[in-house]
Amino acid sequence: MVGILIVAHGAFGEALIHCASHVLGKRPPLVLGLAQGGKQGFLKHRAKAIAELLAGGAAVAPLLAPAALQAQSLLATSGLGVPTPPLDARARALGGVPTGLFGFDLSLGNPADAADVLYRGGMASLQPFSRSDELGGQKATTSGARFPLLRVLYPSNRYVFSLGYGGFLDQSWGVSATSTGQFGGDTATLNDVVRSDGGIAQLRLGASYLLSPRVAVGGAVGLYTGGVTRQVTRTFPDSSNADFQGFDARTSWGFHGPLAAVGVRADIGAILRVAR
């Protein structure tokens, strides 16, 4: 199977290649970036590059478009976000498996898993993170912490009631790119910066019921909620022309929607647990 990704966003294509190289530990073998040059021979060079990539079973071919489109580099950036599942520490340590395991599972996954809780209480998950990046000889370190799950549980007889607030999608990120644009008869260096801050979370009210010592059922209703603030900034750092004026635009919006979940859990013998 051959897949080709065409990125018509100027320097954004080179940034994509850098990210892929960082994840893989080396530059992918079938990746080619076509830098903007003179018009003469450019289309011929691009067609030849596509043919070579197709012949080799290419994976990705970021094509850097002509200068007329470079001004669009980061202004149409969007995405769903990074998944932040509401898992407890054990589920996260086991690779994100939140159900079907013996013992307590307090993640916001299967509503039936809370049926084993015997005492009233609450819990919270803390997820610290830290990473270092290097680009062009410059190093930077990013660190922070998330609380992907907060939950309160109240058992009563064979029922366990719970209220939980957990993550769903994280939309906090930032990206910048510097390029050269043609404005009338002048050429100017421009810097585009796009920042996004926010995300989507989920609020759940659930109940679990222990049908027997080996079988439990549960259900939950709730709401997806959250919001995002998007900031787009363009500046002309090296321009002495007063006609070149940058801008700073901010847009905010919110999310909300209902959710519902049902689950069942059964122990078959002493060594097998089935959950859905």
C-alpha positions, -999 to 999 in steps of 0.1 A, spaced: 0 0 0 13 35 -9 4 65 11 14 101 3 8 131 26 11 164 8 18 193 32 13 226 14 23 249 43 58 261 37 81 255 67 55 233 84 66 205 61 102 206 74 88 207 110 68 175 103 100 158 90 118 169 121 91 155 144 91 122 126 129 120 128 127 127 166 102 100 172 119 73 151 155 83 161 165 89 125 153 105 94 128 82 76 143 67 44 115 76 21 108 112 30 117 141 7 112 178 14 111 201 -16 123 235 -6 110 266 -24 133 278 -51 130 295 -85 100 288 -107 121 274 -135 122 236 -133 104 235 -99 73 215 -112 96 191 -131 116 185 -99 85 180 -79 70 155 -104 103 136 -105 104 134 -67 68 120 -66 77 94 -92 108 83 -72 88 80 -40 60 60 -57 85 36 -72 100 30 -37 67 25 -19 68 59 -3 52 66 31 53 104 33 62 131 9 60 166 24 59 190 -5 67 226 2 44 248 -19 52 279 -39 56 312 -21 21 323 -29 8 298 -3 34 302 24 14 328 42 -11 301 51 15 281 69 -1 279 104 -33 297 101 -55 267 94 -41 245 122 -67 223 140 -71 189 156 -91 168 180 -64 168 207 -43 143 226 -63 115 243 -61 117 281 -80 87 293 -93 89 329 -72 60 343 -60 52 378 -24 45 385 -26 7 381 -44 9 347 -18 35 334 11 13 346 -3 -17 327 -5 1 294 -40 16 297 -60 -15 305 -88 -2 327 -111 -32 331 -111 -70 332 -84 -72 360 -88 -87 395 -88 -61 423 -101 -26 425 -103 -6 393 -113 30 399 -109 43 363 -138 59 345 -142 30 322 -165 1 329 -192 14 355 -195 -22 369 -159 -22 381 -167 -1 412 -190 -28 426 -162 -42 448 -157 -10 468 -167 -14 504 -158 19 520 -167 55 512 -139 77 500 -123 95 471 -93 92 448 -72 112 424 -46 104 398 -15 126 392 3 123 359 36 143 359 55 146 326 89 160 315 107 161 282 137 177 265 140 187 229 169 199 208 165 218 175 192 237 156 216 235 186 191 249 210 178 228 239 145 233 258 129 213 286 91 211 292 75 198 323 41 198 340 14 177 356 -21 166 349 -49 153 371 -66 129 346 -90 115 372 -109 127 403 -136 104 418 -157 100 449 -174 67 458 -203 59 482 -212 23 488 -247 15 502 -256 -22 507 -250 -39 473 -249 -6 454 -219 17 449 -226 52 437 -199 74 423 -192 108 409 -161 113 387 -144 140 367 -118 129 342 -99 138 311 -108 131 275 -88 152 250 -60 177 258 -58 205 233 -29 225 248 0 230 224 20 256 206 39 258 173 59 285 154 74 289 120 96 315 104 94 320 66 99 346 39 69 361 21 65 383 -10 43 414 -4 39 435 -36 74 442 -47 90 437 -12 102 406 5 99 403 43 106 378 70 75 368 90 71 347 121 38 328 127 29 315 162 -2 294 170 -11 285 206 -40 265 219 -50 261 255 -78 240 268 -94 206 263 -124 184 268 -132 165 300 -160 143 312 -183 144 343 -199 111 352 -225 100 377 -226 63 380 -240 33 400 -228 -3 403 -247 -32 416 -234 -66 428 -258 -92 415 -237 -120 431 -202 -124 445 -190 -131 409 -213 -108 387 -217 -71 387 -235 -46 365 -233 -8 363 -244 23 344 -234 59 342 -246 92 327 -228 124 323 -216 153 303 -186 161 281 -175 196 288 -146 219 282 -133 248 261 -103 260 240 -87 294 235 -67 296 202 -42 325 196 -27 332 163 1 358 161 21 371 131 51 394 134 77 408 110 108 407 132 133 420 106 112 445 87 119 483 87 89 489 65 61 505 86 35 491 62 42 456 74 21 453 105 15 421 124 -16 409 141 -28 390 172 -61 371 170 -77 351 198 -107 328 195 -125 309 223 -152 283 221 -167 257 244 -178 221 242 -206 201 258 -226 170 251 -243 141 269 -227 107 275 -239 74 288 -222 41 295 -232 6 307 -210 -23 318 -210 -58 331 -183 -78 348 -182 -116 356 -157 -139 373 -154 -173 357 -136 -195 382 -107 -181 402 -84 -171 374 -106 -155 347 -125 -122 347 -147 -111 318 -157 -74 315 -175 -54 289 
